[in-house]
Amino acid sequence: MTNVSDAFETMDYGPAPEASERVDAWLAGHDRAFGHWIGGGWVEGSGGRFPALRPSDGSTLAQLAQATPAEVDRAVKAAREAQSRWRDLAPHRRARHLYALARGIQRNARLFAVLESMDNGKPIRESRDLDVPLVARHFLHHAGWAQLIDSEPELRDMEGVGVVGQVIPWNFPLLMLAWKVAPALAAGCTVVLKPAEHTSLTALRFAELTREVGLPDGVFNLVTGDGRVGAALVEHEGIDKVAFTGSTEVGRIIREATAGSGKRLSLELGGKSPFVVFDDADLDSVVEGVVDAIWFNQGEVCCAGSRILAHEGIAPRLIDKLRARMERLRMGDPLDKTVDMGAIVAPVQLERIRSLVAQGEAEGATVWQPSWAAPEEGWFYPPTLCTDVAPASTLAQVEVFGPVVSLMTFRTPAEAVELANDTRYGLAASVWTENVNLALDVAPAIKAGTVWVNCSNLFDAAAGFGGTRESGYGREGGIEGLREYLRPRWERHAAIRDAESEAALMATPEPVDAAAESRSAIDRTPKHYIGGRQTRPDAEASMVVRDRTGAAIAEVPRGNRKDVRNAVEAALRAQPGWAARTAHNRAQILYYLAENLALRADEIASRLQGWHRAAEPARQEVETTLERLFTYAAWADKWDGRVHGTPFRNVTLAMPEPLGVVGVVAPAEAPLLGLVSCVAPLIAMGNAVVAVPSPGFPLAAVDLYQLLDTSDVSGGVVNFVLGLREEVVPPLASHDAVDGLWAFADPNTCAEIERLSVGNMKRLWTSGGRVRNWGDRAHGEGPEFLHEAVQVKNVWVPYGE
Ligand code: NAI
């Protein structure tokens, strides 16, 4: 025992352990063994058991059940049974339930925090002061959305997507539950959740809480077990949507497993987030920022700032300061209130960290750790700073998911941005400088879902969180996150058009050489439209388009892989310049397109009529197309994001950004209106498009490109590749430079697209064969399209005192 004068001398803290009696009593009350939570009560597992281990000493906290496929099925059925009643509950009633959950979390805050730290190994300071309060905040915030859902103009024609399967990781067990469960319940969905096998205990306690606060049976269900249980859940045909947080590898497996099922999917995956330090930054704040970025939660954070990019001039000083700070970090018993870093979740993760660091060292990195030793009992890994890291090496590219940070240097802001974006991920970034101009120059240039200015790892229920590129897509938090759980109300009753009737509608043209037409009968020989020019096809192949009487009216190219590649390259070249134009300018250009269409309305209507329509609907289609161009000209400068009132010394700017290059598989029906309904919102928001027009009636695209030719839409912003779907869609869907894909097609084509687009994890919006009435504004335009045309970047900016 130290005396007071010794304590003053050393300034050492003594241990201050948090009591664990309540947790021990709760575990004992369950005989330290748990089943699943299905239909509002415990269900004993029949698939064997596995231990929940305590990372700080390796002891067993409890036995958990490995769910069988039958148990997963039972949970999904319970959620299905509860679905319609929960969806149809008055919003205010749902709001009350969410509020009751928030209060329940607050009442049990200490129990949840201690249980989390024992199960996961994270310091009690973090679970008590960050995780659990934020969990309560998520339920409270979403109680608000449940209350407002019917009065918010963007949302009032929407409803919950149905039954949601949610799979979460072990780094923030209860917080990830809240991020997933709160918006799902607010939207009117029912849930089957699978927590990570290493950390299920707080989710099990939460399940009990749902009963204590009177949540209707079956609204929340939970099955425990490893990845096989997750796989059974996401593949279950009773699931309407899958929400996943975890590794990019498993995200990809889930995307493959659900491809073709029509399930909606949101993925929050890995990261290798840059932490950019300019030479005018306040280095002492930077050091504390690094502590929050990489040593918070032992670095087991998907958005951890694991790559410090420091200006060359200040790097040596920063390294010295960091090493000094690392010497003072305290690592030990997670329940000790004076501890900064706890234990790594499981031996397998500890091993992964060790082997990646060893690999980095073998590749030439200098690895530095403080002089103090990590505890020997349990699974601890000390804070680690790696220098001499080459940008292409393991430690610069691979997610370690541990307390390991790499430091690299740059000379100019441009080089900093280049290095920041030199990763397959795009989850988060933080930027440190005293120069607000520089910070706000760099923030938009970094490819990431979140950018923190002079701060790091801040989260709030009001701000959407999520990534781009291989960090996944979809957002959690705020209205952006809520939307992931909603669909337009009409979709529930939508007719599905199968492949056969789709093919009939398209009247797929036969190859020209098989047609015995005399070419002189054909008066139009259209081409592709690529890079702002009518372009001859790569191959000679073409096909005949017939009118509704069966007479040949045109010979159109049959595009191939090379044509698609050329179109994507043209789009890639054009997109940055198009996005950089002002919204006002894009609006003007869309109005002008509408004006030109008005001038040619009669001529185009008579052609549409010749192809497939009676006189009146053809004129109507042109009229509605014109109106649609007006709609998106109007939206171009109005779909403009928000300022979230996040509860720190910040405001958070939620800025919609274009996805980049987006592929469009236009609907077979309404050839002109359907095509414009997809192209217009995308270009209004700053994307470039490569569209495959309706193969049955591709001449609508010809009329459209003639209009584009006389407009100020830059060459390459809109490209059309004509041809047979089966020949042009696969190269488009699998192209790695395409950032997003919209497909309005039969279920088979959509399924194929879902499968082909796994490679670069591009964002997908497929209709699954649901028939849209394009003339109806509820089906054919509006926030749903705009939401799909952008991704939101949340920029946290210091503000106020
Ligand atoms: P993981 O991605 O395997 O686990 C996440 C969740 O997915 C767990 O609940 C797991 O049971 C489940 N799962 C596993 N295979 C599945 C499948 N085929 N279908 C459906 N669900 C499945 O992560 P793991 O193995 O625990 O950690 C490995 C690495 O992943 C870490 O070292 C880290 O780099 C990364 N990771 C990233 C996370 C993030 O938030 N971005 C979270 C956890 C891990």
Residues whose N, C-alpha, C, O or C-beta is under 5 A from the ligand:
A	BS01	NAI	V167 I168 P169 W170 K194 P195 A196 E197 G225 D226 G227 G230 A231 T245 G246 S247 V250 I253 E268 L269 G270 C302 E399 V400 F401
